[in-house]
Amino acid sequence: MSELSIKVNIANRVYPLSVQREEEEEVRKAAAYINERIKALESSFAVKDKLDLFAMLALEMTLEKGHGKEELVNEQVSDRIQDLINRIDAQLVAK
Protein backbone atom coordinates (compact mmCIF):
# COMPACT_ATOMS: atom_id res chain seq x y z
CA MET A 1 0.00 0.00 0.00
CA SER A 2 1.35 3.40 -0.89
CA GLU A 3 0.75 6.65 0.87
CA LEU A 4 -0.41 9.74 -0.91
CA SER A 5 -0.03 13.33 0.30
CA ILE A 6 -3.22 15.30 -0.18
CA LYS A 7 -4.70 18.56 1.03
CA VAL A 8 -8.31 18.86 2.10
CA ASN A 9 -10.17 22.08 2.70
CA ILE A 10 -12.46 22.07 5.73
CA ALA A 11 -14.23 25.26 6.78
CA ASN A 12 -11.88 27.36 4.62
CA ARG A 13 -8.75 25.88 6.18
CA VAL A 14 -6.38 23.61 4.33
CA TYR A 15 -5.21 20.43 6.06
CA PRO A 16 -2.33 18.39 4.61
CA LEU A 17 -2.81 14.66 5.10
CA SER A 18 -1.04 11.44 4.30
CA VAL A 19 -3.52 8.73 3.32
CA GLN A 20 -3.44 5.36 1.63
CA ARG A 21 -4.27 5.64 -2.08
CA GLU A 22 -7.40 3.54 -1.65
CA GLU A 23 -8.62 5.87 1.14
CA GLU A 24 -8.24 9.13 -0.80
CA GLU A 25 -11.76 9.23 -2.23
CA GLU A 26 -13.32 8.40 1.14
CA VAL A 27 -11.29 11.14 2.88
CA ARG A 28 -12.29 13.71 0.26
CA LYS A 29 -15.95 12.71 0.54
CA ALA A 30 -15.74 13.01 4.33
CA ALA A 31 -14.27 16.51 4.03
CA ALA A 32 -17.04 17.49 1.59
CA TYR A 33 -19.67 16.12 3.98
CA ILE A 34 -18.18 18.09 6.88
CA ASN A 35 -18.23 21.27 4.78
CA GLU A 36 -21.87 20.68 3.82
CA ARG A 37 -22.91 20.13 7.43
CA ILE A 38 -20.92 23.18 8.64
CA LYS A 39 -22.71 25.36 6.04
CA ALA A 40 -26.09 23.95 7.06
CA LEU A 41 -25.42 24.57 10.74
CA GLU A 42 -24.10 28.05 9.96
CA SER A 43 -27.30 28.94 8.13
CA SER A 44 -29.51 27.46 10.85
CA PHE A 45 -27.86 29.09 13.84
CA ALA A 46 -26.53 32.58 14.48
CA VAL A 47 -23.05 31.30 15.30
CA LYS A 48 -19.95 33.17 14.19
CA ASP A 49 -17.25 31.05 15.83
CA LYS A 50 -16.27 28.08 13.66
CA LEU A 51 -15.23 26.17 16.78
CA ASP A 52 -18.85 26.24 17.97
CA LEU A 53 -19.96 24.87 14.61
CA PHE A 54 -17.38 22.09 14.84
CA ALA A 55 -18.58 21.22 18.33
CA MET A 56 -22.18 21.09 17.12
CA LEU A 57 -21.15 18.94 14.16
CA ALA A 58 -19.14 16.60 16.39
CA LEU A 59 -22.19 16.12 18.62
CA GLU A 60 -24.45 15.55 15.61
CA MET A 61 -22.10 13.01 14.02
CA THR A 62 -21.54 11.18 17.30
CA LEU A 63 -25.28 10.81 17.81
CA GLU A 64 -25.69 9.56 14.23
CA LYS A 65 -22.87 7.07 14.63
CA GLY A 66 -24.20 5.79 17.94
CA HIS A 67 -27.69 5.38 16.51
CA GLY A 68 -26.43 3.41 13.54
CA LYS A 69 -24.33 1.19 15.78
CA GLU A 70 -27.33 0.47 18.00
CA GLU A 71 -29.40 -0.53 14.96
CA LEU A 72 -26.63 -2.84 13.76
CA VAL A 73 -26.35 -4.51 17.17
CA ASN A 74 -30.14 -4.94 17.34
CA GLU A 75 -30.14 -6.48 13.86
CA GLN A 76 -27.32 -8.85 14.81
CA VAL A 77 -29.13 -9.89 17.99
CA SER A 78 -32.36 -10.46 16.05
CA ASP A 79 -30.50 -12.56 13.48
CA ARG A 80 -28.89 -14.62 16.22
CA ILE A 81 -32.22 -15.16 17.99
CA GLN A 82 -33.83 -16.24 14.71
CA ASP A 83 -30.95 -18.65 14.10
CA LEU A 84 -31.45 -20.18 17.54
CA ILE A 85 -35.20 -20.51 16.96
CA ASN A 86 -34.52 -22.25 13.64
CA ARG A 87 -32.13 -24.67 15.32
CA ILE A 88 -34.62 -25.46 18.07
CA ASP A 89 -37.37 -25.99 15.50
CA ALA A 90 -35.10 -28.32 13.52
CA GLN A 91 -34.36 -30.33 16.65
CA LEU A 92 -38.04 -30.60 17.56
CA VAL A 93 -38.97 -31.75 14.05
CA ALA A 94 -36.19 -34.34 14.06
CA LYS A 95 -37.52 -35.99 17.25
N, C-alpha and C positions, 0 to 999 in steps of 0.2 A: 504494500500500500504506500502510495506517495502522498506527501503533504503538499498543500497548495497554499500560497499566501494570498489572501483576499482582503478587501476592505468592504465593510458594510456601513451603511449610513442609517443610524437610528436617531430619531428626533434631532435631525440636523447636526449630528456629530458623527465623525468618521471613526470607526473602530477597525484597526488591523487585526486580522485573525489568521491563524494557521489551522487548516482543516484538511481532512482526508479528501481526496478528489471526489469520492463517491458521496461525501456529505455536503459538498458545495451547494447544490441546488436546495437541499433542505435548509441549510443555514440562511441562504438568501430569502427563501420563502418565509422563514421565521422572522427575519428582520422586516420584511414587507408587512407581515401580519402585525408585528409590534407597532410599526408606523401607522397602520390603519387604525388600530385600537387607540393609540395615543391621540390621533386626530379626532376620533369619535368622542373620546372622553373630554378633550379640549373644547369641542363644540357643545357638549352637554353640560359642562360645569364651568363656572367662572373662576378657573384656576390659572394663574400665570406661571407658577413655579413648576418646571418640568419634573422636578423630583417628586412633587405631589402626584403628578400624573403617572409616573413610574410606580409609585407606591400603590395607587389605585389599580393600575394594570396588574401588578404582581398579585394583589389580593384577588382580582377577578380571575386571573389565570390559575391561581392555586385552587380556588373554589371549583373551577371547571375541571381541572385535573383530578381533584379528589372525587368529584361526582362521577366522572367517567370510570375511575378505578373502582368505586363502589358498585357501579353497574356491572363491571366485568367480574368482580368477585361474586356478586349475586348470581350472575349467569353461570359461572363455574360451579357454584354450589348447587344450583338447580340441575345442571347437567349431571353432576355426581349423584344427586338424589335420584334422578330418573334412571341412571345406570344401575343403582342399587335396587330400585323397584323392579327393573327388568330382570335382574339376576334372581331376585326372590321369586318372581313370577315363573321364571324358567325352572327353578328348583321345585316349585309347587306342582307344576305341570308334569315334571319328570317322575314325580312320586305316584 
